[in-house]
Amino acid sequence: MTDLPSFAELGVDPSLVASLKAAGIETPFAVQALTIPDAIAGHDVCGKAKTGSGKTLAFGLPMLMRTPRALPRQPLSLVIVPTRELAVQVTEVLEPLGASIGRRVGAVYGGMDLDKQVRELTHGLDVVVATPGRLIDVADRGAIDLSHVTTLVVDEADRMADMGFMPQVEWLLRHMTAERQTLLFSATLDSAVDLLVKRYLRDPVFHEILSRNVTVDQMDHLFFKVHQLDKAKVASSIALGAEKSLFFVRTKRGADRLVADMRENGVHAAAIHGDLRQGLRERGLGDFSSGKIATLVATDVAARGLDIDGVDVVVHYDPPEDHKAYLHRSGRTARAGESGIVVTLVLWDQQLALERLQRRLGLGLGAFEVFSNDPRLKNLAGWVRTAREGAQAAR
């Protein structure tokens, strides 16, 4: 979509437009241009768009405009998200915007002081951003009355389905009035998500941000055969040569072990996974986002919904379960038109699985055997450039 209208032309409140401009945001993304007018008009909206496409403002601006001041324990707008990290990110975006028009925004999620969150609800929040499990906890305590919610947002619906949250989401929906506006955003609309749309949305307007895996096509993919005893050193060499690198592992223990090994090799790294206290997770994520640390190690669950700019290298330290997981992990780089490199480390007994993965992805690249003392690991961009030039010369 070209020649996108301005936020003001989309009908966004002038105070919100001014707040966006002060934050350096003046031109809407495609998903915002498509969905904001319908959402402001009060229609149910079903948006199909990937993480990082600008969904938070797409639902947040109309929701804030349509949210009156609420009574204590009776928020009028609710955003349901799959992870604590996403709850924090959405709240950080919406809180200053809400303040510019006198609306109170707060978050309710696990891993933080439940009594403190109950006190905030008792004091009064107009908009609540919440994970399903913790929201049910506060509802069971009588700290929140969902029957007054007039605008509901379900964000990353496909991730909630993948993580087994759909029964909890439906429990929450059954405790709300049917006379509400519902905005649902998801990267896919199949199976459980489609059922949710058909059962709980009223004559929704559908919008899809067409993407032929554009960010994936912009990535350069490298597959390295490594030896078990040298694997962590290979990872460290890659991290030392990257500006901002994100490593994916299968287990929480594996994340902690990799961080310890990297630190021994001179890499300033942090881990995020489900066993860490929420404060430590937020600190690690914040340090990575701000550039205070250049390397983050994450499990798949902890990384759901991460929206971090400037990641130039994603490394599948442990190969993904399938091609969908590969694409989801890899999508943390090559965002907003930037380039990115994706590396997969493969042990000798994982090569058959690698071949199947590459066939599903349409990537007939094979794999290179590498060792940690290979100087090219600290200059992956140069490696990619040389390989590309060689391929062009061979044509």
C-alpha positions as CSV (number, residue, x, y, z in Angstrom):
1,M,0.0,0.0,0.0
2,T,1.4,3.4,-1.0
3,D,0.4,7.0,-0.2
4,L,-1.0,6.0,3.2
5,P,-3.2,8.6,4.8
6,S,-2.1,10.3,7.9
7,F,-3.3,9.4,11.4
8,A,-5.5,12.5,11.4
9,E,-7.0,11.6,8.0
10,L,-7.8,8.2,9.5
11,G,-9.9,9.9,12.2
12,V,-7.5,9.6,15.1
13,D,-8.1,12.0,18.0
14,P,-5.9,15.2,17.7
15,S,-4.4,14.7,21.1
16,L,-3.4,11.2,20.2
17,V,-2.0,12.4,16.9
18,A,0.1,15.0,18.8
19,S,1.3,12.3,21.2
20,L,2.3,10.1,18.3
21,K,4.2,12.9,16.6
22,A,6.0,13.7,19.8
23,A,7.2,10.1,19.8
24,G,8.4,10.4,16.2
25,I,5.4,8.4,14.8
26,E,3.8,10.3,11.9
27,T,3.0,7.8,9.2
28,P,0.8,4.8,9.8
29,F,1.7,1.2,8.8
30,A,-0.6,-0.6,6.4
31,V,-2.4,-2.6,9.1
32,Q,-3.2,0.7,10.9
33,A,-4.5,2.4,7.7
34,L,-6.7,-0.5,7.0
35,T,-8.2,-1.3,10.4
36,I,-8.4,2.0,12.3
37,P,-11.4,3.6,10.5
38,D,-13.5,0.4,10.9
39,A,-12.5,0.1,14.6
40,I,-13.3,3.8,15.3
41,A,-16.7,3.2,13.7
42,G,-17.4,0.5,16.2
43,H,-17.2,-2.5,13.9
44,D,-15.8,-5.9,15.0
45,V,-12.5,-6.3,13.2
46,C,-10.5,-9.4,12.3
47,G,-7.0,-8.5,11.2
48,K,-4.6,-11.0,9.8
49,A,-1.1,-9.7,10.2
50,K,2.2,-10.9,11.5
51,T,4.0,-9.8,14.7
52,G,5.9,-6.5,14.1
53,S,3.4,-5.2,11.6
54,G,2.1,-2.4,13.8
55,K,-1.0,-4.1,15.4
56,T,-0.6,-2.4,18.8
57,L,-1.5,1.1,17.4
58,A,-4.0,-0.5,15.0
59,F,-6.2,-1.6,17.9
60,G,-4.9,0.7,20.6
61,L,-5.8,4.1,19.1
62,P,-9.4,3.3,18.3
63,M,-9.8,1.5,21.7
64,L,-8.5,4.5,23.6
65,M,-10.8,6.8,21.7
66,R,-13.9,4.6,22.4
67,T,-13.1,4.1,26.1
68,P,-14.8,6.3,28.7
69,R,-13.6,6.7,32.2
70,A,-14.3,3.5,34.2
71,L,-15.4,2.8,37.8
72,P,-13.1,0.9,40.1
73,R,-12.8,-2.8,39.2
74,Q,-14.9,-2.3,36.1
75,P,-12.5,-1.6,33.2
76,L,-14.3,-0.8,29.9
77,S,-11.6,-2.0,27.6
78,L,-9.5,-5.2,27.7
79,V,-6.5,-6.5,25.7
80,I,-5.7,-10.2,26.1
81,V,-2.2,-11.3,25.0
82,P,-0.4,-14.6,25.3
83,T,2.7,-13.6,27.2
84,R,4.0,-11.4,30.0
85,E,6.5,-9.8,27.7
86,L,3.9,-8.8,25.2
87,A,1.7,-7.5,28.0
88,V,4.5,-5.3,29.1
89,Q,5.3,-4.1,25.6
90,V,1.6,-3.3,24.8
91,T,1.2,-1.4,28.1
92,E,4.3,0.6,27.4
93,V,2.9,1.7,24.1
94,L,-0.6,2.5,25.3
95,E,0.1,4.0,28.7
96,P,1.5,7.4,27.5
97,L,-1.1,7.6,24.7
98,G,-3.9,7.0,27.3
99,A,-2.4,9.6,29.6
100,S,-2.6,12.2,26.8
101,I,-6.4,11.9,26.7
102,G,-6.9,11.1,30.4
103,R,-7.3,7.3,30.2
104,R,-5.6,5.0,32.7
105,V,-3.9,1.9,31.3
106,G,-2.5,-1.0,33.4
107,A,-1.2,-4.5,33.1
108,V,-2.3,-7.7,34.8
109,Y,0.1,-10.7,34.2
110,G,1.8,-13.5,36.1
111,G,5.2,-13.3,37.7
112,M,4.5,-10.0,39.4
113,D,2.9,-9.1,42.8
114,L,-0.8,-10.1,42.5
115,D,-1.8,-7.9,45.5
116,K,-0.3,-4.8,43.8
117,Q,-2.3,-5.6,40.6
118,V,-5.5,-6.0,42.6
119,R,-4.8,-2.6,44.2
120,E,-4.4,-1.0,40.8
121,L,-7.7,-2.5,39.7
122,T,-9.4,-1.3,42.9
123,H,-8.1,2.2,42.4
124,G,-9.5,2.1,38.8
125,L,-8.2,1.3,35.3
126,D,-10.0,2.2,32.1
127,V,-7.9,-0.2,30.0
128,V,-6.4,-3.5,31.2
129,V,-3.8,-5.4,29.3
130,A,-3.7,-9.0,30.6
131,T,-2.5,-12.6,30.1
132,P,-5.4,-15.1,30.4
133,G,-4.3,-17.0,33.4
134,R,-3.6,-14.1,35.7
135,L,-6.8,-12.3,34.5
136,I,-8.8,-15.4,35.6
137,D,-7.0,-15.3,39.0
138,V,-8.0,-11.7,39.6
139,A,-11.6,-12.4,38.4
140,D,-11.9,-15.3,40.8
141,R,-10.8,-12.9,43.6
142,G,-13.6,-10.5,42.7
143,A,-11.0,-7.8,41.8
144,I,-12.3,-7.3,38.3
145,D,-15.8,-7.3,36.8
146,L,-15.6,-8.3,33.1
147,S,-19.3,-7.7,32.4
148,H,-18.6,-4.0,31.8
149,V,-16.1,-4.5,29.0
150,T,-17.3,-2.8,25.9
151,T,-14.1,-3.1,23.8
152,L,-12.2,-6.4,23.7
153,V,-8.9,-7.0,21.9
154,V,-7.5,-10.5,21.4
155,D,-3.9,-10.1,20.1
156,E,-1.7,-12.9,18.8
157,A,-4.7,-15.3,18.8
158,D,-2.8,-18.0,16.9
159,R,0.0,-17.9,19.6
160,M,-2.6,-18.3,22.3
161,A,-4.0,-21.3,20.4
162,D,-0.5,-22.8,20.0
163,M,0.2,-22.3,23.7
164,G,-3.1,-24.0,24.8
165,F,-4.8,-20.8,26.1
166,M,-8.0,-21.0,24.1
167,P,-10.1,-22.6,26.9
168,Q,-9.0,-19.8,29.2
169,V,-9.8,-17.2,26.5
170,E,-13.3,-18.7,26.0
171,W,-13.9,-18.7,29.8
172,L,-13.1,-15.0,29.8
173,L,-15.4,-14.3,26.8
174,R,-18.3,-16.1,28.4
175,H,-18.0,-13.7,31.4
176,M,-18.3,-10.6,29.2
177,T,-21.4,-9.0,27.7
178,A,-22.2,-9.9,24.1
179,E,-22.8,-6.2,23.5
180,R,-19.2,-5.3,22.9
181,Q,-16.8,-4.5,20.1
182,T,-14.2,-7.2,19.5
183,L,-10.9,-6.7,17.6
184,L,-9.0,-9.9,16.9
185,F,-5.5,-10.0,15.4
186,S,-3.7,-13.1,14.4
187,A,-1.0,-14.3,11.9
188,T,-3.3,-17.2,10.9
189,L,-7.0,-17.7,11.0
190,D,-7.3,-21.5,10.9
191,S,-8.7,-24.1,13.3
192,A,-9.2,-22.7,16.8
193,V,-8.8,-19.1,15.8
194,D,-11.4,-19.5,13.1
195,L,-13.8,-21.0,15.6
196,L,-13.2,-18.1,18.0
197,V,-14.0,-15.6,15.2
198,K,-17.2,-17.4,14.2
199,R,-18.4,-17.9,17.7
200,Y,-17.6,-14.5,19.3
201,L,-17.3,-11.8,16.7
202,R,-20.4,-10.1,15.2
203,D,-20.3,-9.5,11.5
204,P,-16.6,-8.7,11.5
205,V,-14.8,-6.7,8.9
206,F,-11.8,-8.7,7.7
207,H,-8.5,-7.1,6.8
208,E,-5.4,-9.0,5.7
209,I,-1.9,-7.5,5.3
210,L,-0.7,-9.6,2.4
211,S,2.8,-11.0,2.9
212,R,4.5,-13.6,0.8
213,N,6.9,-14.1,3.7
214,V,8.6,-10.8,2.6
215,T,10.8,-10.6,5.7
216,V,11.8,-14.3,5.3
217,D,12.8,-13.6,1.6
218,Q,14.9,-10.7,2.8
219,M,16.9,-12.9,5.1
220,D,20.1,-14.7,4.3
221,H,20.0,-18.3,5.6
222,L,23.1,-20.2,6.8
223,F,23.2,-23.8,8.0
224,F,26.4,-24.9,9.9
225,K,27.4,-28.4,10.8
226,V,29.1,-28.2,14.2
227,H,30.6,-30.6,16.8
228,Q,29.0,-30.8,20.2
229,L,32.1,-29.8,22.2
230,D,32.7,-26.8,19.9
231,K,29.1,-25.7,19.6
232,A,29.0,-23.1,22.3
233,K,32.3,-21.6,21.1
234,V,30.8,-21.4,17.5
235,A,27.8,-19.6,19.0
236,S,30.1,-17.2,20.9
237,S,32.1,-16.4,17.8
238,I,28.9,-15.5,16.0
239,A,27.7,-13.3,18.9
240,L,31.0,-11.4,19.1
241,G,30.7,-10.4,15.5
242,A,27.1,-9.4,15.5
243,E,25.6,-6.0,16.6
244,K,22.5,-7.6,18.1
245,S,22.0,-11.4,18.1
246,L,19.1,-13.5,19.3
247,F,19.7,-17.2,20.1
248,F,16.9,-19.8,20.4
249,V,17.2,-23.0,22.5
250,R,14.8,-25.7,23.4
251,T,14.9,-25.8,27.2
252,K,15.3,-23.4,30.1
253,R,18.3,-25.3,31.4
254,G,19.9,-25.1,27.9
255,A,19.4,-21.3,27.9
256,D,21.1,-20.9,31.2
257,R,24.0,-23.2,30.2
258,L,24.5,-21.4,26.9
259,V,24.6,-18.0,28.6
260,A,27.2,-19.3,31.1
261,D,29.3,-20.7,28.3
262,M,29.1,-17.5,26.3
263,R,30.1,-15.4,29.3
264,E,33.2,-17.6,29.7
265,N,34.0,-16.8,26.0
266,G,33.7,-13.0,26.5
267,V,30.1,-12.5,25.3
268,H,27.8,-10.3,27.4
269,A,24.6,-12.3,27.2
270,A,21.3,-12.7,29.1
271,A,18.6,-15.4,29.1
272,I,14.8,-15.2,29.2
273,H,12.7,-18.2,30.0
274,G,9.8,-19.2,32.2
275,D,11.7,-20.1,35.3
276,L,13.2,-16.6,35.7
277,R,11.4,-14.1,38.0
278,Q,9.5,-11.6,35.9
279,G,11.7,-8.7,37.0
280,L,14.8,-10.5,35.7
281,R,13.0,-11.3,32.4
282,E,12.0,-7.7,31.9
283,R,15.5,-6.5,32.8
284,G,17.1,-8.8,30.3
285,L,14.6,-7.9,27.6
286,G,15.0,-4.2,28.3
287,D,18.8,-4.4,28.3
288,F,18.7,-6.2,25.0
289,S,16.2,-3.7,23.4
290,S,18.2,-0.7,24.6
291,G,21.5,-2.2,23.4
292,K,23.0,-2.5,26.9
293,I,23.6,-6.1,26.0
294,A,24.0,-7.4,22.5
295,T,23.1,-11.1,22.9
296,L,19.9,-12.6,24.2
297,V,19.2,-16.3,24.6
298,A,15.5,-17.4,24.7
299,T,13.3,-20.4,24.8
300,D,10.4,-20.4,22.3
301,V,7.7,-19.8,24.8
302,A,9.5,-16.8,26.4
303,A,10.1,-15.3,22.9
304,R,6.4,-15.4,21.8
305,G,5.4,-11.9,20.7
306,L,8.8,-10.3,21.1
307,D,8.9,-7.1,19.1
308,I,12.5,-6.0,19.1
309,D,14.1,-3.8,16.4
310,G,17.6,-4.0,15.1
311,V,18.3,-7.8,15.5
312,D,20.8,-8.5,12.7
313,V,21.4,-12.2,13.5
314,V,19.0,-14.9,14.7
315,V,20.6,-18.2,15.6
316,H,18.8,-21.5,16.0
317,Y,21.2,-22.9,18.5
318,D,18.8,-25.9,18.9
319,P,17.1,-26.5,15.5
320,P,13.4,-25.7,15.5
321,E,10.7,-28.4,15.7
322,D,9.3,-27.7,12.3
323,H,9.2,-25.1,9.5
324,K,6.6,-23.0,11.2
325,A,8.8,-22.6,14.3
326,Y,11.7,-21.8,12.0
327,L,9.8,-19.0,10.4
328,H,8.5,-17.6,13.7
329,R,11.9,-17.6,15.2
330,S,13.6,-16.2,12.1
331,G,11.0,-13.4,11.9
332,R,12.8,-11.6,14.8
333,T,15.2,-10.3,12.2
334,A,14.8,-8.6,8.8
335,R,12.1,-6.4,10.1
336,A,10.8,-3.1,8.8
337,G,12.7,-3.4,5.5
338,E,16.0,-4.2,7.2
339,S,18.2,-7.2,6.1
340,G,19.0,-10.0,8.5
341,I,20.9,-13.3,8.8
342,V,19.5,-16.5,10.1
343,V,21.9,-19.3,11.3
344,T,21.1,-22.8,12.2
345,L,23.6,-25.0,14.1
346,V,23.3,-28.7,13.3
347,L,24.9,-31.7,15.0
348,W,25.8,-34.9,13.0
349,D,22.6,-36.7,14.2
350,Q,20.3,-33.8,13.2
351,Q,21.2,-33.7,9.5
352,L,18.2,-35.8,8.2
353,A,15.9,-33.5,10.1
354,L,17.7,-30.5,8.6
355,E,17.1,-31.9,5.1
356,R,13.4,-32.3,5.8
357,L,13.3,-28.7,7.2
358,Q,15.0,-27.2,4.1
359,R,12.6,-29.1,1.8
360,R,9.6,-27.6,3.6
361,L,11.1,-24.1,3.4
362,G,12.2,-24.5,-0.2
363,L,15.8,-23.8,0.8
364,G,18.2,-26.2,-1.0
365,L,21.3,-24.8,0.7
366,G,22.9,-27.8,2.4
367,A,25.2,-27.1,5.3
368,F,28.8,-26.1,5.9
369,E,31.0,-27.7,8.5
370,V,32.5,-25.0,10.7
371,F,34.8,-24.7,13.7
372,S,34.9,-21.9,16.3
373,N,38.2,-20.6,15.1
374,D,36.9,-19.8,11.6
375,P,37.3,-16.0,11.3
376,R,34.3,-15.8,9.0
377,L,31.9,-16.4,12.0
378,K,32.7,-12.9,13.2
379,N,31.8,-11.4,9.8
380,L,28.7,-13.3,8.7
381,A,27.7,-10.4,6.4
382,G,31.0,-10.8,4.6
383,W,30.4,-14.6,4.4
384,V,27.0,-14.1,2.9
385,R,28.3,-11.5,0.4
386,T,31.1,-13.8,-0.8
387,A,28.7,-16.7,-1.1
388,R,26.2,-14.6,-3.1
389,E,28.9,-13.3,-5.4
390,G,30.2,-16.8,-6.0
391,A,26.7,-18.0,-6.8
392,Q,26.2,-15.2,-9.3
393,A,29.6,-15.9,-11.0
394,A,28.6,-19.6,-11.4
395,R,25.5,-18.7,-13.4
